[in-house]
Amino acid sequence: MELRIGRLIDHVHIVVRDLAAARQFHEAGLAALNPDLALRDGPGFFTVDELFVSEGEPLSHIHLAFQAPDRAAVDRWHAAVLQAGGRDNGAPGERSYHPGYYAAFAYDPDGNNIEAVFHGPHARSADSITVTADL
């Protein structure tokens, strides 16, 4: 059996009350999964791979971002999810997160903050990874 992964989810963002406690928890857990993963810190947040954790008042909802291949796909995604009952949470456009970050946001029917993002022109080392399982 072969699975191709790494092409859909861009990042997951969770908000926590105690950043130090969350960092301790995630650092321990992620090290158990893959000791090569490195946490990076910033003011009020830490990140590792596709996980972004910031300090604040937690909501019962999540933030999930999907990768888009280009700006036009972000635009199409935003129009499609609004047509399908989503609520606008940020029209397509450049964001200040880093140069070239082009994204749109919408709340799904349950209030989760869903995003489509194109990071600008870039080169990937691979489009995805292939996992082969012997079953």
C-alpha positions as CSV (number, residue, x, y, z in Angstrom):
1,M,0.0,0.0,0.0
2,E,1.3,3.5,-0.9
3,L,0.1,6.8,0.5
4,R,1.1,10.2,-0.8
5,I,1.0,12.8,2.0
6,G,2.0,16.4,2.7
7,R,0.0,18.2,0.0
8,L,-3.2,19.3,1.7
9,I,-2.6,20.6,5.2
10,D,-0.5,23.7,5.5
11,H,-0.7,24.3,9.2
12,V,-2.8,24.0,12.3
13,H,-3.0,26.8,14.9
14,I,-4.1,26.3,18.4
15,V,-4.4,28.9,21.2
16,V,-3.3,28.1,24.7
17,R,-3.6,29.8,28.1
18,D,-0.1,28.8,29.3
19,L,2.5,28.9,26.6
20,A,5.3,27.4,28.7
21,A,3.2,24.5,29.8
22,A,2.0,23.9,26.2
23,R,5.6,24.1,25.0
24,Q,6.7,21.5,27.6
25,F,3.8,19.2,26.6
26,H,4.4,19.5,22.8
27,E,8.1,19.4,23.0
28,A,8.1,16.1,24.9
29,G,5.4,14.5,22.8
30,L,6.9,15.6,19.5
31,A,10.4,14.5,20.6
32,A,8.9,11.0,21.2
33,L,7.6,11.0,17.7
34,N,10.6,12.5,15.9
35,P,13.6,13.8,17.8
36,D,14.8,15.8,14.7
37,L,11.8,18.2,14.9
38,A,13.0,21.6,16.2
39,L,10.7,24.0,17.9
40,R,11.1,27.7,17.1
41,D,10.1,30.5,19.4
42,G,8.7,33.9,18.8
43,P,7.0,36.6,20.9
44,G,3.9,34.8,22.3
45,F,4.2,31.7,20.2
46,F,6.2,28.6,19.2
47,T,6.0,26.6,16.0
48,V,7.2,23.2,14.9
49,D,6.7,21.9,11.4
50,E,3.0,22.6,10.6
51,L,1.9,23.2,14.2
52,F,1.6,26.8,15.3
53,V,0.8,27.5,19.0
54,S,0.1,30.9,20.4
55,E,-0.8,32.3,23.8
56,G,-4.2,33.8,24.4
57,E,-7.7,32.9,25.5
58,P,-8.5,29.5,23.9
59,L,-11.6,29.0,21.8
60,S,-13.3,25.7,21.4
61,H,-12.5,25.9,17.7
62,I,-9.4,25.3,15.6
63,H,-7.7,27.1,12.8
64,L,-6.8,24.9,9.9
65,A,-5.0,26.0,6.8
66,F,-5.0,24.3,3.4
67,Q,-2.2,24.7,0.9
68,A,-3.1,26.3,-2.4
69,P,-1.0,26.0,-5.6
70,D,-1.5,29.7,-6.5
71,R,-3.5,32.9,-5.8
72,A,-6.3,31.9,-8.2
73,A,-6.9,28.8,-6.2
74,V,-7.2,30.8,-3.0
75,D,-9.7,33.1,-4.7
76,R,-11.7,30.0,-6.0
77,W,-11.6,28.4,-2.6
78,H,-13.0,31.5,-0.9
79,A,-15.8,31.9,-3.4
80,A,-16.7,28.2,-3.2
81,V,-16.9,27.9,0.6
82,L,-19.0,31.1,0.9
83,Q,-21.3,29.7,-1.7
84,A,-21.5,26.5,0.3
85,G,-22.6,28.2,3.5
86,G,-19.3,29.4,5.0
87,R,-19.1,32.9,6.6
88,D,-16.4,35.3,5.5
89,N,-13.5,35.8,7.9
90,G,-11.1,37.5,5.5
91,A,-11.3,38.1,1.8
92,P,-8.4,36.9,-0.4
93,G,-5.4,39.1,-0.2
94,E,-1.8,39.5,0.9
95,R,-1.1,39.1,4.6
96,S,1.8,40.5,6.6
97,Y,3.0,37.1,7.9
98,H,5.8,36.9,5.3
99,P,6.3,38.3,1.8
100,G,4.1,36.6,-0.7
101,Y,1.6,35.2,1.9
102,Y,-1.7,35.3,0.0
103,A,-4.7,33.9,1.9
104,A,-8.4,33.9,2.5
105,F,-10.3,32.9,5.6
106,A,-13.8,31.6,6.3
107,Y,-15.7,30.1,9.2
108,D,-17.1,26.7,8.5
109,P,-20.7,25.8,9.6
110,D,-19.4,25.0,13.1
111,G,-17.4,28.1,13.5
112,N,-13.9,26.7,12.8
113,N,-11.6,29.2,11.1
114,I,-10.5,27.7,7.8
115,E,-7.9,29.2,5.6
116,A,-6.5,28.6,2.1
117,V,-2.9,29.9,1.6
118,F,-0.4,30.4,-1.2
119,H,3.0,31.3,0.1
120,G,4.2,33.0,-3.0
121,P,6.6,31.7,-5.7
122,H,8.8,29.0,-4.1
123,A,10.6,25.8,-4.9
124,R,9.7,22.6,-3.0
125,S,12.1,19.8,-2.3
126,A,9.2,17.5,-3.1
127,D,5.5,17.9,-3.8
128,S,4.7,15.2,-1.2
129,I,6.2,12.2,0.4
130,T,5.4,8.6,-0.4
131,V,4.8,6.2,2.5
132,T,4.8,2.6,1.6
133,A,3.3,0.2,4.1
134,D,3.7,-3.5,4.1
135,L,0.4,-4.9,5.1
